[in-house]
Amino acid sequence: MDVQGLTRSAEAVAQRADCRTVDEAIVAYYAEQGDVPQRVADIQRFVQGDISAYRIRDGRAAGPGCPPRTPR
């Protein structure tokens, strides 16, 4: 068993944010700014971890683990 490899993998996963975290950061940005963020860079300061795999679509997070959005 490669314990060091498993540890590195687990640490890498822990460093990434999830969809819910990104949505919460969008809400925090909106509460502070009164407007919906347009780019992930706008909400980075509200999140600890890597959110580079996410995008903001229609005011909500889109990316890994996010439920598919139905068109309005």
VONUVO-795029 format. One record per residue: residue number from 1; residue in one letter; x, y, z of N, C-alpha, C, O, CB in turn. Coordinates in pm, 1 decimal. Atoms other than C-alpha are relative to their C-alpha. Glycine has a CB too. Example, Ala and Ser with C-alpha at 12.3 -4.5 7.8 and 13.67 -1.06 7.14 Angstrom:
// VONUVO-795029
+-----+---+----------+----------+----------+----------+----------+----------+----------+----------+----------+----------+----------+----------+----------+----------+----------+
:   k : r :       nx :       ny :       nz :      cax :      cay :      caz :       cx :       cy :       cz :       ox :       oy :       oz :      cbx :      cby :      cbz :
+-----+---+----------+----------+----------+----------+----------+----------+----------+----------+----------+----------+----------+----------+----------+----------+----------+
:   1 : A :     89.0 :   -119.0 :      0.0 :   1230.0 :   -450.0 :    780.0 :     90.0 :    120.0 :      0.0 :    193.6 :    118.1 :     66.5 :    -99.2 :      2.7 :    124.6 :
:   2 : S :    -82.0 :   -119.0 :     -6.0 :   1367.0 :   -106.0 :    714.0 :    -77.0 :    109.0 :     73.0 :    -26.1 :    219.8 :     89.9 :     41.4 :     46.2 :   -141.5 :
+-----+---+----------+----------+----------+----------+----------+----------+----------+----------+----------+----------+----------+----------+----------+----------+----------+
This chain:
// VONUVO-795029
+-----+---+----------+----------+----------+----------+----------+----------+----------+----------+----------+----------+----------+----------+----------+----------+----------+
:   k : r :       nx :       ny :       nz :      cax :      cay :      caz :       cx :       cy :       cz :       ox :       oy :       oz :      cbx :      cby :      cbz :
+-----+---+----------+----------+----------+----------+----------+----------+----------+----------+----------+----------+----------+----------+----------+----------+----------+
:   1 : M :     84.5 :   -117.2 :      0.0 :      0.0 :      0.0 :      0.0 :     89.6 :    124.2 :      0.0 :    184.3 :    134.0 :     78.0 :    -96.4 :     -0.6 :    122.4 :
:   2 : D :    -75.5 :   -124.7 :     12.9 :    133.8 :    341.9 :   -100.2 :    -64.5 :    107.9 :     87.6 :   -146.4 :    186.9 :     40.4 :      6.2 :     46.2 :   -149.0 :
:   3 : V :     59.6 :    -92.9 :    -95.2 :     47.7 :    544.6 :    209.9 :     30.5 :    144.5 :    -37.2 :    -57.6 :    230.0 :    -28.5 :     50.0 :    -29.3 :    141.0 :
:   4 : Q :    -35.9 :   -136.9 :     37.7 :    236.0 :    854.7 :     93.9 :    -79.7 :     45.8 :   -121.7 :   -124.4 :    160.4 :   -127.1 :    150.5 :     10.0 :    -28.9 :
:   5 : G :     79.3 :    -34.6 :    118.3 :     59.0 :    846.4 :   -243.4 :   -145.0 :     25.3 :     34.9 :   -205.8 :    119.1 :    -16.7 :      8.8 :   -110.0 :   -103.7 :
:   6 : L :    138.2 :    -19.3 :    -43.7 :   -280.3 :    808.6 :    -77.7 :    -14.5 :    129.9 :     78.6 :   -114.4 :    200.4 :     64.4 :    -46.4 :   -118.8 :     85.3 :
:   7 : T :      3.1 :   -124.8 :    -77.3 :   -200.4 :   1094.5 :    159.3 :      4.0 :    120.6 :    -92.7 :    -72.2 :    215.7 :    -75.3 :    117.7 :      5.5 :     99.2 :
:   8 : R :     -7.8 :   -111.4 :     96.4 :    -99.3 :   1322.5 :   -128.6 :   -132.2 :     15.9 :    -74.5 :   -178.9 :    127.9 :    -94.8 :    115.2 :    -23.1 :   -101.1 :
:   9 : S :    127.5 :     -4.7 :     71.8 :   -419.0 :   1232.3 :   -315.2 :   -110.3 :     57.8 :     88.3 :   -188.3 :    141.8 :     43.5 :    -39.3 :   -140.2 :    -48.6 :
:  10 : A :    101.9 :    -50.4 :    -92.0 :   -637.8 :   1295.7 :    -10.3 :     18.5 :    148.5 :     27.4 :    -79.4 :    222.5 :     35.9 :      3.6 :    -77.9 :    131.1 :
:  11 : E :    -26.1 :   -141.9 :    -23.9 :   -469.5 :   1630.1 :     54.9 :    -39.3 :     83.7 :   -121.0 :    -90.7 :    194.5 :   -105.6 :    147.8 :     22.4 :     33.7 :
:  12 : A :     36.9 :    -73.3 :    121.4 :   -522.3 :   1735.7 :   -306.5 :   -151.3 :     15.1 :     -9.5 :   -200.7 :    121.7 :    -46.5 :     54.3 :    -71.5 :   -125.2 :
:  13 : V :    146.9 :     -6.7 :      3.1 :   -893.4 :   1653.6 :   -286.6 :    -49.2 :     97.9 :    105.3 :   -141.0 :    175.6 :     79.2 :    -62.6 :   -140.1 :     23.2 :
:  14 : A :     42.1 :    -89.7 :   -108.1 :   -925.8 :   1838.6 :     43.8 :     24.7 :    146.2 :    -34.0 :    -44.7 :    233.6 :     17.9 :     72.5 :    -35.4 :    128.4 :
:  15 : Q :    -30.7 :   -137.9 :     38.1 :   -773.8 :   2150.9 :   -113.5 :   -102.5 :     57.6 :    -96.1 :   -112.2 :    179.5 :   -109.8 :    137.2 :      7.2 :    -62.3 :
:  16 : R :     97.7 :    -47.4 :     97.8 :  -1050.3 :   2170.9 :   -373.8 :   -133.3 :     30.2 :     67.9 :   -176.0 :    -42.3 :    157.8 :    -19.5 :   -104.0 :   -111.9 :
:  17 : A :    130.8 :    -35.7 :    -52.1 :  -1377.4 :   2341.1 :   -296.3 :   -106.8 :    -81.9 :    -72.4 :    -81.3 :   -136.2 :   -179.9 :    -26.4 :    152.2 :    -15.9 :
:  18 : D :    109.0 :     69.5 :     67.1 :  -1711.5 :   2181.0 :   -377.7 :   -103.6 :    100.5 :    -50.0 :    -92.9 :    220.5 :    -24.5 :    -65.5 :   -102.6 :     94.7 :
:  19 : C :    101.5 :    -85.3 :     62.7 :  -2014.3 :   2317.1 :   -560.2 :    -74.4 :     84.5 :    104.4 :   -100.0 :    202.9 :     82.2 :   -100.1 :    -86.2 :    -78.9 :
:  20 : R :     73.3 :    -72.3 :   -104.1 :  -2195.2 :   2414.0 :   -241.3 :     82.4 :    116.3 :     54.5 :     29.1 :    224.2 :     80.0 :    -38.6 :    -95.0 :    113.9 :
:  21 : T :    -88.5 :   -106.5 :    -47.9 :  -1895.4 :   2614.7 :   -121.3 :      1.5 :    116.6 :    -97.0 :     -1.3 :    232.5 :    -55.8 :    142.1 :    -52.9 :     20.6 :
:  22 : V :     -0.9 :   -104.9 :    101.6 :  -1888.6 :   2805.3 :   -449.3 :   -133.2 :     75.3 :      1.5 :   -134.6 :    198.0 :     -7.9 :     26.9 :    -60.0 :   -140.4 :
:  23 : D :    130.3 :    -67.0 :     -8.5 :  -2263.9 :   2875.5 :   -427.5 :     -6.9 :     90.6 :    122.9 :    -60.9 :    201.0 :    115.5 :   -113.6 :   -104.0 :      4.6 :
:  24 : E :     -0.3 :    -82.4 :   -121.2 :  -2216.2 :   3002.6 :    -70.9 :     85.3 :    125.0 :    -17.8 :     50.9 :    231.3 :     33.9 :     50.9 :    -80.9 :    119.2 :
:  25 : A :    -84.4 :   -115.9 :     28.0 :  -1937.4 :   3231.8 :   -188.2 :    -73.2 :     99.7 :    -90.1 :    -57.8 :    220.8 :    -74.6 :    132.0 :    -44.3 :    -65.6 :
:  26 : I :     79.8 :    -87.0 :     87.7 :  -2168.8 :   3367.8 :   -458.7 :   -100.3 :     79.2 :     84.1 :   -119.6 :    198.8 :     62.3 :    -74.1 :    -83.7 :   -109.2 :
:  27 : V :     95.3 :    -67.0 :    -89.1 :  -2427.4 :   3447.2 :   -190.2 :     71.2 :    105.0 :     85.7 :     19.7 :    215.3 :    104.1 :    -71.5 :   -103.3 :     90.3 :
:  28 : A :    -76.8 :    -96.0 :    -80.7 :  -2162.3 :   3614.7 :     28.0 :     36.9 :    122.8 :    -81.8 :     27.5 :    235.5 :    -33.0 :    127.1 :    -65.9 :     55.8 :
:  29 : Y :    -34.3 :   -111.3 :     88.3 :  -2049.3 :   3827.6 :   -265.5 :   -123.4 :     88.5 :    -22.4 :   -116.0 :    211.1 :    -14.4 :     55.3 :    -52.7 :   -135.8 :
:  30 : Y :    123.5 :    -75.0 :     24.0 :  -2409.4 :   3925.8 :   -340.0 :    -39.8 :     81.5 :    123.5 :    -82.3 :    196.4 :    111.5 :   -113.9 :    -95.9 :    -39.2 :
:  31 : A :     35.3 :    -70.9 :   -123.7 :  -2470.4 :   4018.1 :     25.8 :     88.3 :    122.3 :     20.3 :     42.9 :    225.0 :     70.8 :     11.9 :    -93.6 :    120.9 :
:  32 : E :    -93.7 :   -111.1 :    -18.1 :  -2163.8 :   4240.0 :     25.2 :    -12.0 :    104.7 :   -110.2 :     -8.9 :    224.6 :    -82.5 :    142.1 :    -52.4 :      5.1 :
:  33 : Q :     -4.4 :    -90.8 :    115.2 :  -2184.7 :   4391.6 :   -323.1 :   -136.7 :     41.8 :    -51.8 :   -148.9 :    144.5 :   -118.5 :     75.8 :    -64.2 :   -110.8 :
:  34 : G :    132.3 :    -31.3 :     52.2 :  -2557.7 :   4385.2 :   -396.7 :    -16.5 :    -34.4 :   -146.5 :   -110.4 :     11.7 :   -211.4 :    -29.0 :    144.4 :     19.9 :
:  35 : D :      4.0 :     40.5 :    140.3 :  -2488.4 :   4230.1 :   -735.5 :     57.3 :   -141.3 :    -11.8 :    135.8 :   -183.8 :     72.9 :     79.4 :    100.4 :    -90.3 :
:  36 : V :    -48.8 :    136.0 :     23.1 :  -2420.6 :   3882.1 :   -872.7 :    140.2 :      5.6 :    -60.0 :    164.5 :     84.0 :   -151.8 :    -96.5 :    -78.4 :    -93.4 :
:  37 : P :   -134.4 :      1.2 :     58.2 :  -2053.1 :   3804.5 :   -940.5 :     -3.4 :    -51.3 :   -142.8 :    -87.4 :   -134.4 :   -177.1 :     94.6 :    -86.0 :     84.4 :
:  38 : Q :     -5.4 :     40.5 :    140.1 :  -1962.1 :   3760.7 :  -1305.2 :    108.1 :   -103.4 :    -26.4 :     97.7 :   -182.7 :   -120.1 :     22.8 :    120.3 :    -87.6 :
:  39 : R :   -114.1 :     90.2 :     20.7 :  -1635.3 :   3568.0 :  -1269.0 :     33.4 :    -69.9 :    130.9 :      5.1 :    -18.2 :    239.0 :    124.1 :     77.5 :    -53.6 :
:  40 : V :    -44.0 :     72.8 :   -118.1 :  -1498.0 :   3308.3 :  -1030.6 :    101.4 :     82.9 :     78.4 :    104.9 :     76.2 :    201.3 :     60.5 :   -135.9 :    -39.7 :
:  41 : A :    -98.4 :    -85.2 :    -68.4 :  -1217.8 :   3552.4 :   -951.8 :    -68.1 :     98.2 :     96.0 :     -7.8 :    139.0 :    195.2 :     84.2 :     77.5 :   -103.3 :
:  42 : D :     72.8 :    -91.9 :    -86.3 :  -1482.7 :   3780.4 :   -797.7 :    -27.2 :    -59.5 :    138.2 :    -38.0 :     14.2 :    236.2 :   -130.7 :     39.5 :    -65.5 :
:  43 : I :     35.8 :     64.2 :   -127.1 :  -1556.7 :   3525.4 :   -523.7 :    115.9 :    -73.2 :     66.7 :     97.9 :   -130.6 :    174.1 :   -112.3 :    -96.6 :    -22.5 :
:  44 : Q :   -113.8 :     75.0 :    -53.0 :  -1210.6 :   3377.7 :   -463.8 :     29.9 :     32.9 :    145.7 :     66.3 :    -56.2 :    222.4 :    122.4 :     27.0 :    -83.6 :
:  45 : R :    -34.2 :    -38.6 :   -137.2 :  -1161.0 :   3574.6 :   -141.7 :    -95.7 :    -58.1 :    103.5 :    -65.7 :    -56.3 :    222.9 :      1.4 :    150.6 :     12.0 :
:  46 : F :     96.2 :     60.3 :    -91.4 :  -1466.8 :   3405.1 :      9.6 :     21.9 :   -150.1 :     17.6 :    -47.5 :   -213.8 :     96.7 :   -140.2 :     25.4 :    -49.4 :
:  47 : V :    -20.0 :    145.2 :      1.7 :  -1329.4 :   3053.3 :    -47.3 :    144.5 :    -33.6 :     32.5 :    237.3 :     30.2 :    -17.3 :    -39.0 :    -59.0 :   -137.0 :
:  48 : Q :   -132.8 :     56.4 :    -21.3 :  -1034.4 :   2862.8 :     90.2 :      6.6 :   -126.2 :    -83.6 :    -71.4 :   -219.1 :    -62.5 :     28.8 :    -29.3 :    152.7 :
:  49 : G :    -12.6 :    115.9 :     87.4 :   -924.9 :   2616.6 :   -173.3 :     -6.8 :     40.6 :   -146.0 :    -26.6 :    157.5 :   -179.4 :   -108.5 :   -101.9 :     30.9 :
:  50 : D :     -5.6 :    -20.7 :    144.5 :   -909.5 :   2580.8 :   -548.0 :   -139.8 :     -5.2 :    -59.8 :   -208.2 :   -107.1 :    -49.7 :     90.4 :   -105.0 :    -66.4 :
:  51 : I :    131.4 :     -2.5 :     66.6 :  -1222.9 :   2686.7 :   -736.3 :     14.5 :     21.2 :   -150.0 :    -80.8 :     59.8 :   -217.7 :    -88.6 :    110.5 :     59.8 :
:  52 : S :    -25.9 :    -26.0 :    142.3 :  -1064.0 :   2708.7 :  -1079.5 :    -80.8 :    -89.9 :    -93.7 :    -94.1 :    -57.9 :   -211.9 :    147.2 :    -17.6 :    -28.9 :
:  53 : A :     78.6 :     89.8 :     84.5 :  -1277.2 :   2418.3 :  -1208.6 :   -144.8 :     45.8 :    -14.0 :   -222.5 :    -15.6 :    -87.1 :      3.9 :   -140.6 :     56.4 :
:  54 : Y :    138.4 :    -46.1 :     -1.0 :  -1597.1 :   2617.2 :  -1152.3 :    -19.0 :    125.5 :    -84.6 :     75.6 :    199.0 :   -112.8 :    -44.9 :     26.7 :    142.4 :
:  55 : R :     41.2 :   -120.5 :     71.7 :  -1779.7 :   2884.8 :  -1347.1 :   -127.3 :     50.8 :     65.8 :   -190.7 :    -20.9 :    143.2 :    -22.1 :    -28.0 :   -153.5 :
:  56 : I :    125.9 :    -55.5 :    -49.0 :  -2069.5 :   3113.0 :  -1262.5 :    -92.8 :     13.3 :   -119.6 :    -62.8 :     83.4 :   -216.3 :     21.2 :    138.5 :     72.2 :
:  57 : R :    100.8 :     -5.6 :    106.3 :  -2375.7 :   3063.8 :  -1480.1 :   -133.7 :     36.5 :     61.9 :   -179.8 :    -29.1 :    155.4 :     -9.5 :   -135.8 :    -76.9 :
:  58 : D :    130.2 :    -45.6 :    -50.7 :  -2700.5 :   3248.8 :  -1418.8 :      1.2 :     19.7 :    151.1 :    -97.3 :     -8.9 :    219.1 :   -108.9 :    -99.8 :    -37.5 :
:  59 : G :    -10.0 :    -30.3 :   -141.0 :  -2576.6 :   3348.1 :  -1074.7 :     23.1 :   -119.1 :     90.7 :     15.9 :   -105.5 :    212.8 :   -120.8 :     67.8 :     42.1 :
:  60 : R :    -23.0 :    120.7 :    -79.3 :  -2502.7 :   2991.0 :   -961.7 :    125.5 :    -70.4 :    -47.2 :    172.0 :    -50.6 :   -159.5 :   -120.4 :    -94.9 :     -8.3 :
:  61 : A :   -121.1 :     74.9 :     32.5 :  -2202.1 :   2762.8 :   -952.8 :    -28.3 :   -107.0 :   -104.1 :   -133.8 :   -170.4 :   -102.8 :     59.0 :    -63.5 :    125.6 :
:  62 : A :      5.6 :    107.2 :     99.1 :  -2141.4 :   2529.6 :  -1245.3 :    137.8 :    -64.5 :     -2.3 :    239.6 :      4.1 :    -11.0 :    -41.9 :     53.8 :   -143.1 :
:  63 : G :   -128.0 :     70.3 :      0.1 :  -1873.5 :   2263.7 :  -1239.9 :    -12.1 :   -135.9 :     65.1 :   -122.7 :   -188.5 :     77.4 :    105.9 :     82.1 :     71.1 :
:  64 : P :     -0.2 :    134.4 :    -56.5 :  -1774.5 :   1935.3 :  -1076.3 :    -91.5 :    -12.3 :    121.2 :    -81.4 :     65.0 :    216.4 :    140.5 :    -39.4 :     38.2 :
:  65 : G :     89.6 :     25.4 :   -112.1 :  -2044.0 :   1800.4 :   -848.0 :   -123.9 :     87.2 :      5.6 :   -209.7 :     66.9 :     91.5 :     73.9 :     16.4 :    124.6 :
:  66 : C :    118.1 :    -86.9 :      1.1 :  -2297.0 :   2070.4 :   -932.6 :   -112.3 :    -70.7 :    -75.8 :    -89.2 :   -131.6 :   -180.2 :     32.5 :    139.1 :    -65.2 :
:  67 : P :    111.6 :     60.6 :     73.3 :  -2641.2 :   1947.8 :  -1028.4 :    -24.5 :     73.2 :   -130.5 :     -3.4 :    194.2 :   -138.3 :   -127.5 :      0.3 :     85.1 :
:  68 : P :     29.2 :    -67.6 :    127.9 :  -2738.7 :   2018.0 :  -1388.1 :   -111.6 :    102.0 :     19.8 :   -207.7 :     77.3 :     92.7 :    -40.1 :   -103.3 :   -110.0 :
:  69 : R :     99.9 :   -107.0 :     -8.3 :  -2936.7 :   2338.0 :  -1423.6 :    -98.9 :    -13.8 :   -114.8 :    -60.6 :    -39.4 :   -228.9 :     67.5 :    139.8 :     -2.8 :
:  70 : T :    100.5 :      2.3 :    105.9 :  -3259.6 :   2338.5 :  -1613.4 :    -10.9 :    139.7 :    -58.8 :    -11.2 :    238.6 :     14.5 :   -138.2 :    -49.2 :     53.6 :
:  71 : P :     10.3 :   -132.3 :     64.2 :  -3289.8 :   2618.8 :  -1868.6 :   -126.3 :     72.5 :     44.5 :   -230.8 :     11.3 :     66.7 :      0.9 :    -13.9 :   -153.6 :
:  72 : R :    116.0 :    -81.9 :    -38.4 :  -3520.3 :   2903.1 :  -1773.5 :    -73.1 :     49.3 :   -120.1 :   -173.2 :    119.7 :   -106.8 :     42.0 :    117.4 :     85.1 :
+-----+---+----------+----------+----------+----------+----------+----------+----------+----------+----------+----------+----------+----------+----------+----------+----------+
